[in-house]
Amino acid sequence: MRRSGLVAVTAGLLAARGVYGCIVVLSLLLALEDHPPPAFAAALLLAATLTGIAAAEAFASLIGQEVERGRPPTRGEWRRTVAERSLALSAAVAPVLFFVLAGFGFFAERLAFTLSRWVTLILLFVFCCAARAVSGRTPTNALLTGVAAAALGILLANFKSLTHG
């Protein structure tokens, strides 16, 4: 059943930004795994990278809105744009938490990487399923899309190990 109005727009934005955030987080995790920084540095790197990306996207979107409308964005448009672009940060919350906990010695940094990767893949699955469900696809189609997205994430996560022996 297709949802309409604000619920569909909000859910669609959350899903799209969530997928984007998951891809960025997964890419960062893979890049850091060969030479992992200390846990607190990894947490800061994840948070700072996604914050920087969200800020850059918000800035670019606001410039585009000004050009399109022929006037500066209102305060409400600023707030809405920043809030929408910040949704990608939702994908970094759990990994940042895992690295902070590892930094305090609750578990090994290696486990923080493993947990972060799996939680990010699960979030990728959930966000993709949600996006398809909100767009009116069948539950089967939504699940298959989620499985395909997670499988691509797993392939990406393991591609590096396949190419580096």
N, C-alpha and C positions, 0 to 999 in steps of 0.2 A: 504494500500500500504506500503510495507516494505521499509524503508530507508536503505541506505548502506553507508559505508565509515565513515568518520569523524563525520558527522551529527548524525548517529545512535549511534556511540560510545559515543560522547559527551552527547547526549540526554539520552542514557542509563545510563551513569554514574551519571548524574544529577538526574535522576529519582530514581535510586537505593540509592544513598547517601541521597537524599531528604526523601525517605521513612524511611531510617534508622534514620535520624535526627529527623523526626516526632515522631517515636516510643520512642526515648530517651527523647525528650521534653515532650511528653505526660506522660511518666513514672515519670519524675521529678515533673511535675505539680501535679500529683496524690499523690505523696509521700509528697509534701509540703502542700497540702490543709488542712490537719488536724491541723497542727501547722505552719501556714504560717509565714515566716520571713518577716521583713520589705521589702517594695517594691524594694529598691535599692539592698538589699541583695539577693532577689530572682533573679533579673536581673543578678547580678554578678555570682550567682550560676549556672544559665542556661548557660551563656556565658562561664564560666570557665570549666564547665563539658563537654560541646561539644568541646571546644578547646582542653581539655585534651584528650578526646577520639580521636579526629582527629590527634593530635600529636602522640599518642601511635600507632594508625593504620599506620600512615606514617612511623614511626620508624620501626615497625615490617615489613612493606612492603619493606622498603629499605634493611633491613637485609636479607629478603627472596630473593630479587633481587640479592644481592651480592653473596649469596650462589648459586643461580641458574646460574648466569653468570660467577662465578669464578673471579670476579673483583669488585672493589668498584663502586657504581653508579656514573655516570657523573653528572655535575652540571645540565644539562638539565633533566636528569632522576630524580634528587632531586626535581627540581622545579615542574615537571609534577606530581610526586607522592604526594607532599605536596598539590598542587592545587586540585588534584582529591580527596584526603581525606578531604580537607576543605569544600567540597560541602555540607557535612552534616550540617555545620553551618547555611546554608540558612534557615533551619527549625526553628532556634532560633531567627532570626532577629525580627519578629513581636512580639513574646512574650517578648523579652528583651525590645523592645520599649514601650510596654504597661506597663511594670513594672517601667521603668524609668519615664514615664508620670505620673503614679500613685504616684511615689515617690515625684514628684514635685507638687502633689496635683491636677492634672487635673481631676482625677476621683478616686474612691475608689479602694483599693487593691483587694477587692472581685471581682470587675468588671474586673480588670486586669487578674485575674485567669480565669474568665468566657470567656473573649475575647481571651485569649491565648489558652484555650482549643478548642474553636470553630475554630479559625484560623488554629490551628495545624491539626484539623480533616479535614478541607477544603483542606489544603495543602496535607495531606495524600491522599485524594481523587484525587486531581489533579496530584500528582506525580505517583500514580498507573495507572490512566487513560493514562497519557503520556507514561509510560513504555510499556503498552500493545499496544498502538497505534503505537509507534515507532517499536515495534517488529513485526508489520504486522497483528495484530489482527483486527477484525472488530470493527467498532465504538460501536456496541452493546456490544461486549465482553469487550472492554476497559471501557465502562461506568459501566457494571456489576462488573468488577474487582474493580473499584473505589468505587462503592457503598458498595461492600463487605468489602473492607479495612476500609472505614469510619464506617460501622456498627460494625466491630470488635473493632475499636477505641472507639466508643460510649459504647459498651459493657464493655470494659476495664475501661472506665471512670466511668461507673455506677456500676460496680461489687463491688467496695469498699463500696459504700453506701448500696448496697444490703446485704453485709455480716456484716456490722457494725450497722445494725438496722436502 
